[in-house]
Amino acid sequence: MNGARGQVLVGVLMVVVGAVLYFGFHDVETPVIGLRQVGVVVGVLGVLELIAVAWRARTGASRR
């Protein structure tokens, strides 16, 4: 698997995990931070990862 595919996979996985945490653990709260809030953070980071990969692909930037 090349780098771009891996990054897209990671971004999609983060969005899915964030959605599961947000919707699946609706009533579960931990002492410090709720799982729904963690789900939002993970989901937003996943979306930002996907945006970064798309931006890099669009502008032709590479790590080489």
Secondary structure as GFF3:
##gff-version 3
##sequence-region A 1 64
A	DSSP	alpha_helix	3	24	.	.	.	ID=ss1
A	DSSP	alpha_helix	35	59	.	.	.	ID=ss2
###
